[in-house]
Amino acid sequence: VEDFIDGTSTTPMSSVPVQFLIYVQSQPACSKEPIIILLDRCLEVQVGISISFNLSAINLCNQSVATLIDIAVSNGITGMTHDNLIQSSTNSSIYYMTFTWTPQTNQIGSQQLCTIAYTR
């Protein structure tokens, strides 16, 4: 990575090497992607009052072929935390993760949480 004083300069002010680590996954044993179960409503919360909710995902593959390993947060909400992924005690294809958040004054308005479920 190099930075320049302006858009016309060809002499960098500084130069820093960048290294990327890329992991290529093998072809999945099951082509069915897990499904995240949407919440049945929009969550209305109040500033300073903690809220917890479960986000669930269904593994559509046979458990012997692929296991749901994570619900990853790709775009989180500042201050929101989540517990580890837990397998349902009543249905082995369903997993859930509990999220907890106490909204702050500067977070009034819509917030967006983006997640993705992974199998291996």
Backbone as a chain_set.jsonl record, in Angstrom:
{"seq": "VEDFIDGTSTTPMSSVPVQFLIYVQSQPACSKEPIIILLDRCLEVQVGISISFNLSAINLCNQSVATLIDIAVSNGITGMTHDNLIQSSTNSSIYYMTFTWTPQTNQIGSQQLCTIAYTR", "coords": {"N": [[0.854, -1.164, 0.0], [0.581, 2.144, -0.874], [0.833, 5.646, -0.227], [0.005, 8.838, -1.536], [0.8, 12.309, -1.99], [-0.992, 13.81, -3.489], [-3.393, 13.435, -6.199], [-1.893, 13.557, -8.541], [0.734, 13.031, -8.04], [3.609, 10.931, -8.377], [5.417, 9.879, -6.73], [5.617, 8.01, -3.886], [4.634, 8.885, -0.521], [4.84, 7.177, 1.582], [5.293, 3.629, 2.007], [3.886, 0.51, 2.496], [4.085, -2.934, 3.002], [1.592, -5.373, 2.136], [-0.14, -8.227, 3.193], [-2.118, -10.937, 2.246], [-4.191, -13.513, 3.427], [-5.586, -16.242, 2.072], [-8.088, -18.628, 2.08], [-9.084, -21.433, 0.449], [-11.948, -23.198, 0.187], [-12.941, -26.653, 0.116], [-15.069, -28.457, -2.208], [-18.401, -28.472, -1.135], [-19.905, -31.14, 0.767], [-22.589, -31.306, 0.837], [-24.948, -29.628, -1.042], [-26.971, -27.997, -0.208], [-27.759, -25.0, 1.222], [-27.693, -23.663, 4.564], [-30.565, -22.283, 6.243], [-31.482, -19.187, 7.544], [-33.745, -18.482, 10.047], [-36.123, -16.097, 9.87], [-36.89, -13.34, 12.035], [-40.117, -12.896, 13.482], [-41.091, -10.368, 13.556], [-40.442, -6.815, 13.574], [-38.019, -5.643, 15.766], [-38.69, -3.582, 18.432], [-37.041, -1.345, 20.426], [-35.892, 0.277, 23.462], [-33.891, 3.077, 24.355], [-31.169, 2.41, 26.446], [-32.302, 0.174, 27.615], [-31.929, -3.211, 27.938], [-32.096, -5.793, 25.493], [-32.747, -9.122, 24.51], [-32.529, -11.674, 22.061], [-33.195, -14.603, 20.104], [-31.553, -15.914, 17.282], [-32.185, -18.12, 14.792], [-31.141, -20.981, 12.839], [-31.524, -23.351, 10.194], [-30.207, -26.471, 9.433], [-30.093, -27.95, 6.411], [-28.946, -30.213, 5.495], [-28.041, -33.685, 5.842], [-27.022, -34.642, 9.067], [-24.783, -36.262, 9.24], [-23.367, -35.626, 7.024], [-22.995, -32.819, 6.786], [-22.468, -30.235, 9.137], [-23.932, -27.573, 10.925], [-21.937, -24.896, 11.676], [-21.564, -22.247, 12.44], [-23.107, -19.065, 12.997], [-22.386, -16.351, 11.479], [-21.633, -12.903, 11.959], [-21.879, -10.49, 9.633], [-22.321, -7.809, 9.325], [-22.489, -5.937, 11.944], [-24.089, -4.524, 14.911], [-23.128, -1.815, 16.809], [-22.062, -2.491, 20.051], [-23.65, -4.72, 20.357], [-23.785, -8.04, 21.441], [-23.116, -11.596, 21.214], [-23.916, -14.972, 22.071], [-22.403, -18.276, 22.065], [-22.973, -20.625, 19.366], [-25.724, -22.784, 19.601], [-27.056, -26.048, 19.608], [-30.365, -27.077, 19.047], [-32.3, -28.683, 21.545], [-34.52, -30.096, 20.938], [-34.725, -30.445, 18.199], [-32.441, -31.604, 16.058], [-31.572, -30.43, 13.712], [-31.825, -27.754, 13.931], [-30.269, -24.791, 14.988], [-29.273, -22.226, 17.271], [-28.519, -18.823, 18.196], [-27.989, -16.57, 20.783], [-28.539, -13.155, 20.942], [-27.617, -10.072, 22.446], [-28.332, -6.744, 23.402], [-27.958, -3.365, 24.339], [-29.326, -0.536, 23.457], [-27.991, 2.695, 22.617], [-28.203, 6.301, 22.996], [-27.17, 7.531, 20.679], [-27.872, 5.702, 18.781], [-30.438, 5.819, 17.948], [-33.098, 5.161, 15.764], [-33.259, 3.215, 12.698], [-31.503, 0.126, 12.72], [-29.161, -2.173, 11.368], [-28.629, -5.599, 11.123], [-26.633, -8.033, 9.837], [-26.304, -11.398, 8.945], [-24.85, -14.678, 8.42], [-25.184, -18.136, 7.886], [-23.134, -20.996, 8.382], [-22.06, -24.175, 7.16], [-20.196, -27.22, 7.632]], "CA": [[0.0, 0.0, 0.0], [1.345, 3.389, -0.951], [0.014, 6.85, -0.199], [0.583, 9.932, -2.31], [0.415, 13.627, -1.495], [-2.19, 14.186, -4.24], [-3.722, 12.524, -7.286], [-0.962, 13.638, -9.672], [2.074, 12.64, -7.594], [4.03, 9.564, -8.698], [6.366, 9.476, -5.694], [4.864, 7.736, -2.654], [5.121, 9.431, 0.748], [5.206, 5.995, 2.361], [4.955, 2.369, 1.37], [3.752, -0.55, 3.492], [3.688, -4.193, 2.359], [0.326, -5.949, 2.573], [-0.191, -9.672, 2.988], [-3.456, -11.501, 2.337], [-4.282, -14.947, 3.639], [-6.804, -16.698, 1.412], [-8.346, -20.041, 2.293], [-10.019, -21.959, -0.537], [-12.633, -24.355, 0.753], [-13.241, -27.742, -0.808], [-16.459, -28.549, -2.639], [-19.191, -28.968, -0.006], [-20.484, -32.476, 0.642], [-24.026, -31.092, 0.654], [-25.104, -28.35, -1.742], [-28.08, -27.23, 0.372], [-27.287, -24.0, 2.178], [-28.566, -23.508, 5.726], [-31.521, -21.175, 6.171], [-31.694, -18.431, 8.78], [-35.169, -18.271, 10.294], [-36.336, -14.675, 10.11], [-37.714, -12.963, 13.177], [-41.492, -12.718, 13.031], [-41.476, -8.969, 13.669], [-39.366, -5.847, 13.76], [-37.81, -5.464, 17.203], [-38.698, -2.207, 18.911], [-36.279, -1.295, 21.675], [-35.755, 1.597, 24.064], [-32.536, 3.452, 24.747], [-30.767, 2.058, 27.802], [-32.965, -1.043, 28.095], [-31.341, -4.369, 27.277], [-32.98, -6.745, 24.822], [-32.113, -10.358, 24.046], [-33.361, -12.437, 21.133], [-32.519, -15.734, 19.474], [-31.551, -16.023, 15.834], [-32.085, -19.557, 14.53], [-30.828, -21.438, 11.484], [-31.832, -24.761, 9.949], [-29.28, -27.222, 8.599], [-30.895, -28.765, 5.498], [-28.17, -31.399, 5.131], [-27.962, -34.765, 6.814], [-26.003, -34.325, 10.076], [-23.564, -37.042, 9.005], [-22.703, -35.05, 5.852], [-22.603, -31.43, 7.065], [-22.926, -29.705, 10.419], [-23.94, -26.118, 11.014], [-20.832, -24.585, 12.591], [-21.544, -20.873, 12.928], [-23.888, -17.973, 12.435], [-21.41, -15.257, 11.513], [-22.161, -11.548, 11.801], [-21.108, -9.782, 8.604], [-22.515, -6.383, 9.577], [-23.047, -5.92, 13.282], [-24.559, -3.299, 15.537], [-22.201, -1.451, 17.877], [-22.503, -2.84, 21.398], [-24.405, -5.977, 20.378], [-22.969, -9.229, 21.675], [-23.85, -12.843, 20.994], [-23.383, -16.174, 22.707], [-21.983, -19.328, 21.137], [-24.011, -21.351, 18.657], [-26.253, -23.901, 20.392], [-27.955, -26.944, 18.884], [-31.646, -27.246, 19.718], [-32.449, -29.969, 22.234], [-35.71, -30.779, 20.428], [-34.589, -30.694, 16.763], [-30.992, -31.559, 15.818], [-31.283, -29.65, 12.508], [-31.963, -26.329, 14.26], [-29.267, -24.2, 15.874], [-29.612, -20.832, 17.544], [-27.529, -17.976, 18.846], [-28.646, -15.494, 21.517], [-27.956, -11.825, 20.8], [-27.996, -9.14, 23.505], [-27.971, -5.376, 23.025], [-28.53, -2.227, 25.048], [-29.144, 0.586, 22.544], [-27.56, 3.976, 23.171], [-28.872, 7.471, 22.417], [-26.687, 7.786, 19.318], [-28.323, 4.618, 17.904], [-31.867, 5.976, 17.675], [-33.392, 4.956, 14.343], [-33.105, 1.839, 12.214], [-30.195, -0.514, 12.795], [-29.152, -3.34, 10.488], [-27.798, -6.73, 11.525], [-26.525, -8.994, 8.732], [-25.687, -12.645, 9.391], [-24.801, -15.786, 7.466], [-24.978, -19.422, 8.552], [-22.132, -21.825, 7.702], [-21.952, -25.602, 7.469], [-18.931, -27.865, 7.25]], "C": [[0.898, 1.223, 0.0], [0.378, 4.562, -0.856], [0.774, 7.991, -0.86], [0.043, 11.257, -1.797], [-0.832, 14.149, -2.213], [-2.367, 13.215, -5.411], [-2.76, 12.544, -8.456], [0.444, 13.172, -9.32], [2.363, 11.192, -7.979], [5.054, 9.04, -7.697], [5.597, 9.231, -4.394], [5.5, 8.408, -1.437], [5.558, 8.288, 1.658], [4.728, 4.758, 1.618], [4.957, 1.281, 2.435], [3.352, -1.835, 2.774], [2.385, -4.726, 2.964], [0.344, -7.435, 2.247], [-1.627, -10.133, 3.172], [-3.346, -12.997, 2.56], [-5.625, -15.384, 3.064], [-6.923, -18.199, 1.606], [-9.403, -20.481, 1.286], [-10.629, -23.227, 0.042], [-12.883, -25.401, -0.323], [-14.723, -27.702, -1.182], [-17.286, -29.111, -1.485], [-19.787, -30.346, -0.287], [-21.99, -32.398, 0.417], [-24.214, -29.706, 0.043], [-26.239, -27.489, -1.186], [-27.539, -26.277, 1.439], [-28.232, -23.937, 3.375], [-29.452, -22.271, 5.564], [-31.604, -20.502, 7.534], [-33.184, -18.16, 8.899], [-35.359, -16.808, 10.678], [-37.163, -14.45, 11.368], [-39.115, -12.659, 12.664], [-41.967, -11.268, 13.109], [-40.225, -8.099, 13.724], [-39.227, -5.638, 15.272], [-37.804, -3.981, 17.543], [-38.034, -2.2, 20.276], [-36.22, 0.137, 22.18], [-34.314, 1.827, 24.459], [-32.305, 3.062, 26.203], [-31.401, 0.8, 28.363], [-32.48, -2.222, 27.261], [-32.419, -5.258, 26.659], [-32.146, -7.957, 24.414], [-33.08, -11.059, 23.099], [-32.52, -13.561, 20.547], [-32.647, -15.634, 17.963], [-31.278, -17.489, 15.529], [-31.764, -19.835, 13.068], [-31.126, -22.925, 11.388], [-30.773, -25.344, 9.022], [-30.112, -28.164, 7.729], [-30.188, -30.041, 5.059], [-28.282, -32.461, 6.22], [-26.809, -34.463, 7.766], [-24.701, -35.085, 9.856], [-22.755, -36.488, 7.825], [-22.178, -33.645, 6.138], [-23.234, -30.966, 8.368], [-22.903, -28.188, 10.374], [-22.905, -25.717, 12.061], [-20.847, -23.16, 13.118], [-22.637, -20.052, 12.266], [-22.979, -16.762, 12.581], [-22.115, -13.924, 11.282], [-21.289, -10.823, 10.779], [-21.248, -8.271, 8.723], [-23.232, -6.267, 10.909], [-23.548, -4.556, 13.713], [-23.639, -3.024, 16.718], [-22.806, -1.765, 19.238], [-23.283, -4.133, 21.487], [-23.436, -7.139, 20.549], [-23.806, -10.464, 21.357], [-23.128, -13.982, 21.689], [-22.911, -17.145, 21.629], [-23.198, -19.99, 20.496], [-24.42, -22.574, 19.474], [-27.19, -24.727, 19.517], [-29.226, -27.126, 19.702], [-31.726, -28.625, 20.365], [-33.642, -30.758, 21.7], [-35.65, -31.098, 18.935], [-33.123, -30.515, 16.395], [-30.606, -30.798, 14.549], [-31.327, -28.144, 12.768], [-30.901, -25.919, 15.271], [-29.692, -22.765, 16.141], [-28.476, -20.132, 18.273], [-28.301, -16.842, 19.523], [-27.854, -14.204, 21.373], [-28.478, -10.938, 21.921], [-27.488, -7.753, 23.138], [-28.684, -4.381, 23.919], [-28.292, -1.001, 24.167], [-28.791, 1.882, 23.281], [-28.266, 5.117, 22.428], [-28.446, 7.725, 20.975], [-27.1, 6.691, 18.327], [-29.827, 4.687, 17.63], [-32.085, 5.897, 16.164], [-33.176, 3.503, 13.975], [-31.661, 1.374, 12.342], [-30.274, -1.776, 11.95], [-28.156, -4.374, 10.994], [-27.803, -7.733, 10.374], [-25.763, -10.226, 9.217], [-25.682, -13.661, 8.254], [-24.51, -17.059, 8.252], [-24.044, -20.283, 7.705], [-22.248, -23.28, 8.125], [-20.57, -26.087, 7.07], [-19.151, -29.358, 7.257]], "O": [[1.849, 1.319, 0.775], [-0.751, 4.49, -1.341], [1.997, 8.098, -0.761], [-1.05, 11.313, -1.234], [-1.641, 14.854, -1.61], [-1.577, 12.287, -5.582], [-2.796, 11.64, -9.291], [1.26, 12.942, -10.212], [1.482, 10.334, -7.917], [5.505, 7.9, -7.8], [4.988, 10.157, -3.858], [6.723, 8.496, -1.325], [6.524, 8.415, 2.41], [3.881, 4.829, 0.728], [5.921, 1.147, 3.189], [2.383, -1.837, 2.015], [2.119, -4.548, 4.153], [0.783, -7.849, 1.173], [-2.281, -9.76, 4.146], [-2.508, -13.667, 1.956], [-6.678, -14.94, 3.524], [-5.986, -18.95, 1.333], [-10.511, -19.944, 1.282], [-9.93, -24.194, 0.345], [-13.017, -25.086, -1.506], [-15.52, -27.005, -0.553], [-16.91, -30.132, -0.909], [-20.127, -30.674, -1.424], [-22.591, -33.322, -0.131], [-23.69, -28.722, 0.564], [-26.444, -26.366, -1.648], [-26.941, -26.702, 2.428], [-29.437, -24.134, 3.223], [-29.114, -21.338, 4.835], [-31.775, -21.168, 8.555], [-33.81, -17.666, 7.961], [-34.823, -16.343, 11.684], [-38.021, -15.26, 11.72], [-39.276, -12.211, 11.529], [-43.112, -10.97, 12.769], [-39.108, -8.588, 13.897], [-40.228, -5.475, 15.969], [-37.004, -3.216, 17.004], [-38.417, -2.955, 21.17], [-36.462, 1.086, 21.434], [-33.604, 0.899, 24.848], [-33.126, 3.342, 27.075], [-31.075, 0.393, 29.478], [-32.605, -2.227, 26.036], [-33.497, -5.446, 27.222], [-30.986, -7.825, 24.022], [-34.293, -11.042, 23.308], [-31.293, -13.479, 20.5], [-33.711, -15.311, 17.435], [-30.262, -18.039, 15.954], [-32.072, -19.037, 12.183], [-31.001, -23.663, 12.364], [-30.479, -24.786, 7.965], [-30.763, -29.072, 8.245], [-30.761, -30.857, 4.337], [-28.583, -32.156, 7.375], [-25.731, -34.068, 7.322], [-23.633, -34.611, 10.242], [-21.59, -36.845, 7.65], [-21.048, -33.316, 5.776], [-24.391, -31.271, 8.657], [-21.967, -27.589, 9.846], [-22.987, -26.152, 13.209], [-20.215, -22.876, 14.135], [-23.036, -20.311, 11.131], [-22.824, -16.217, 13.674], [-23.069, -13.835, 10.509], [-20.109, -10.572, 11.025], [-20.376, -7.532, 8.266], [-24.443, -6.476, 10.992], [-23.445, -3.571, 12.981], [-23.4, -3.91, 17.538], [-23.926, -1.355, 19.54], [-23.558, -4.606, 22.59], [-22.401, -7.208, 19.886], [-25.03, -10.395, 21.245], [-21.91, -13.963, 21.871], [-23.01, -16.864, 20.435], [-24.308, -19.921, 21.022], [-23.569, -23.308, 19.977], [-28.012, -24.182, 18.78], [-29.164, -27.309, 20.918], [-31.269, -29.614, 19.792], [-33.767, -31.952, 21.973], [-36.424, -31.921, 18.446], [-32.614, -29.394, 16.415], [-29.421, -30.545, 14.329], [-30.913, -27.352, 11.921], [-30.666, -26.601, 16.268], [-30.39, -22.158, 15.329], [-27.604, -20.76, 18.873], [-29.168, -16.224, 18.904], [-26.654, -14.163, 21.646], [-29.644, -11.037, 22.306], [-26.376, -7.593, 22.635], [-29.868, -4.535, 24.219], [-27.179, -0.478, 24.129], [-29.231, 2.123, 24.405], [-28.849, 4.911, 21.364], [-29.273, 8.093, 20.14], [-26.72, 6.746, 17.157], [-30.417, 3.725, 17.137], [-31.341, 6.497, 15.388], [-32.938, 2.661, 14.841], [-30.723, 2.135, 12.101], [-31.34, -2.381, 11.831], [-26.994, -4.063, 11.257], [-28.861, -8.226, 9.983], [-24.701, -10.104, 9.827], [-26.404, -13.523, 7.267], [-23.689, -17.059, 9.169], [-24.141, -20.303, 6.478], [-22.5, -23.584, 9.291], [-19.87, -25.453, 6.28], [-18.228, -30.119, 6.967]]}, "num_chains": 1, "name": "protein.A"}
